[in-house]
């Protein structure tokens, strides 16, 4: 029996193109703590097309599904994930809506076992949170751990060195890449953050020599930079671009961002668009018009319903 995906986990455009709504931290209904095993299983059982969880390496073995490396932010623990043993991590409880919940922070081994038993092939992105280069034995451990569900996962994150190590160990793993450490855009009043850490001559956050002075039209600069950045991760299929940055690129004359990626066999995943934020309906229409293949969101059902009622 063919199982259809949940109709509110994707958008069908008037041209018949399907755009996946990727469920951020598997927070589909809001009934469970984001990133919890319960939330992950809900996404599979309601048959969402795409979802995302966060991953951090533990000290001795296994990996923890947690959004922040500082465990105090999302759990009842203290310290950093990389300092926590597997046995210690198994006792952590997730915070939900500001209070300690009964849901434990899931180990990746638990997620693999649970997902392997689910019939629907939801594609889950593992957003790698670790910044430090992973030791090679841990890279092999992760690749081996994922073998039972490797056809249901893709990788993401901005540490391209760890993504390259994974690709080297197993070239059949599906890769994605978040480019914001190399090229990004935020309004001038926003903190530029630690990386790229520099606002270049074209107005983008970019520390590359090409951004030091204007040497030509902005679309040419963007094509040059994107052409190099998307090749940092061999075999990358999903390129994650901050929605604000994608909108800025379009406003600056790069109206074919999606086409540039498609020509390389890649998909455009824009993040993050939530219902209830300023101009969200207008921005949703813009993302669809720009050719986005995936939209990362905390409110997938509201986005899908907005298109149905429009």
ABEGO torsion letter per residue (X at the ends): XBBBBBAAABBBBAAGBBBBBBBBGGBAAGABBBGBAAAAAAAAAAGBABBBBBBBBBAABEBBBBABABAAAABABBEBAAABBAAAAAABBBBBGGBBBABBBBBAAAAAAAAAABABBBBBBBBBABABBBBAAAAAAAAAAAAAAAAABBBBEABAAAAAAAAAABAABBBBBBAAAABBBBBAABBAEAOAGBBBAAGBBBABAAAABBAEBAAAAAAAAAAAAAAABBGBABBBBBAAAAAAAAAAGBAAAAAAAAAAGBBBBBOBBBBGBBGAAAAAAAAAAAGBABBBBABAAAAAAAAAAX
